[in-house]
Amino acid sequence: MTGLASALIVTHTYITVVGHVMEQSEVQALADKLDKLIERCEKLEKDNALLRELQDDWNRERAQLMHKNDLAKNKIEAMIGRLRALEHH
């Protein structure tokens, strides 16, 4: 046993946690709080995974848009170069 499990000594109506006697109702309240905390952690982990997926999607879209922007910039610069060449003839 490790962690909290090794610190608990179960008796008939109470539990001793590292020298502190807890009534059964206190233990149940603590267990309920722990369950809620675990649920919240699981929800946060799921939310975090979804946000990471969204971030990856946005990063891919950004890279595509930057590539398209570079292509358009190069085409415009080429057109400007051709127009300048026509001006000088």
C-alpha positions in Angstrom: 0.0 0.0 0.0 1.2 3.5 -0.8 -0.1 7.1 -0.4 -3.4 7.7 1.4 -4.2 3.9 1.5 -1.2 3.2 3.7 -2.2 6.1 6.1 -5.7 4.8 6.6 -6.6 2.4 9.4 -10.2 1.3 9.1 -12.1 0.4 12.3 -15.8 -0.1 13.1 -17.1 3.5 13.1 -14.1 5.7 12.3 -10.9 5.9 10.3 -7.6 7.3 11.5 -5.8 9.4 9.0 -2.2 10.1 10.1 -3.2 10.4 13.7 -6.6 12.2 13.1 -9.7 10.3 13.9 -12.4 10.9 11.2 -16.1 10.0 11.7 -17.7 7.9 9.0 -19.7 11.0 7.8 -16.4 12.9 7.4 -14.9 10.1 5.5 -17.9 10.0 3.2 -17.8 13.8 2.7 -14.1 13.5 1.8 -14.8 10.6 -0.6 -17.5 12.7 -2.3 -15.2 15.6 -2.7 -12.5 13.4 -4.0 -15.0 11.9 -6.6 -16.0 15.4 -7.7 -12.3 16.4 -8.0 -11.6 13.3 -10.1 -14.6 14.0 -12.4 -13.4 17.6 -12.8 -9.9 16.5 -13.6 -11.2 14.1 -16.2 -13.4 16.8 -17.8 -10.4 19.2 -17.9 -8.3 16.6 -19.6 -11.0 16.0 -22.2 -11.4 19.8 -22.7 -7.6 20.2 -23.0 -7.4 17.5 -25.6 -10.2 19.1 -27.6 -8.5 22.5 -27.4 -5.2 21.0 -28.6 -7.0 19.5 -31.6 -8.5 22.9 -32.4 -5.2 24.6 -32.0 -3.6 22.0 -34.4 -6.4 22.7 -36.9 -5.9 26.5 -36.7 -2.1 26.1 -37.1 -2.6 24.0 -40.2 -5.1 26.5 -41.7 -2.7 29.3 -40.8 0.2 27.6 -42.6 -2.0 27.1 -45.7 -3.1 30.7 -45.7 0.5 31.9 -45.3 1.5 29.7 -48.3 -1.3 31.1 -50.4 -0.4 34.6 -49.3 3.2 34.0 -50.4 2.1 32.7 -53.8 -0.1 35.7 -54.3 2.7 38.1 -53.3 5.1 36.5 -55.7 2.6 36.7 -58.6 1.9 40.4 -57.8 5.6 41.2 -57.6 6.1 39.5 -61.0 3.3 41.5 -62.5 4.7 44.7 -61.2 8.1 43.8 -62.7 6.5 43.1 -66.1 4.6 46.5 -65.9 7.8 48.3 -65.1 9.6 46.6 -68.0 6.8 47.7 -70.3 7.1 51.3 -69.1 10.7 51.4 -70.0 10.2 50.3 -73.6 
